[in-house]
């Protein structure tokens, strides 16, 4: 469970001081989903800049240079690849068609080891990095390449990508994501709750629009704030058939138990916990009551499911 976040001040309505205040407030609210590492990416001086450290957001004072009005960020709760090795932390840098990009991921990928067999070897141990490599392999960053990447990886995810033109791409899998549009600027984060708390702390007032893309959507948010959409087909697999539970399960289980289990998945999703993690606990033999208790102790839940998912 990590958090994505970002600011797109497309009409330059905020001063550099205000942007930095928004950035730090947003990052600190995202600590609810991860404190192992914090990172941001932005374009400055003709280059993609990435600043990341194995520290919680509140221990960093994030600063944007004057003139930077688009920034992409990530707070991490480690599942694979030690955060102490800073190269394992998000965002990651990539190159496609001679231009750099930065990518951040919220979720867990299942088939990264399988995919790595046909990709260049690196010292990066984080599962998310295969998404960078798949885009580099296609040597393109557009709707088609993002669609191909999203249909190749398997797992729970939302990806954000910042390109050299200050366009932010969002690839929405089954993890949460929300965007607030204000007059002249946009904010996004992994949950609307984070955005609500950020807006309250900054006294921004209600947004003009709330955007919550659905699973399978690809958003392209350009430097003028315009949003274009594409799509991909979420990948299904035999190993994770439970995501698409067939109707006969209601016959195998009692209706009451089926409703209870479905309710746990709904609660987990509202808390920003992936269904993969909940199912891993079911597969391990945890009861619905035990899982419900773990949902409210995300640090312990993530520690347990990280080990289980790695074992699978």
QUIWO-V45701 format. One record per helix or strand of 2 or more residues. SS is the DSSP state (~ for helix, > for strand). FROM is the first residue (numbers start at 0). TO is the last residue. Records with the same first field share a line. If there is no record, write none. Layout:
SS->FROM-TO  FROM-TO
//
This chain:
>->2-7  36-43  46-52  69-75  91-95  98-108  154-162  167-171  177-181  184-188  208-210  216-220  226-230
~->15-32  56-58  85-87  111-115  128-137  142-151  191-201  240-243  248-251  254-269  274-283  287-294  297-310
//
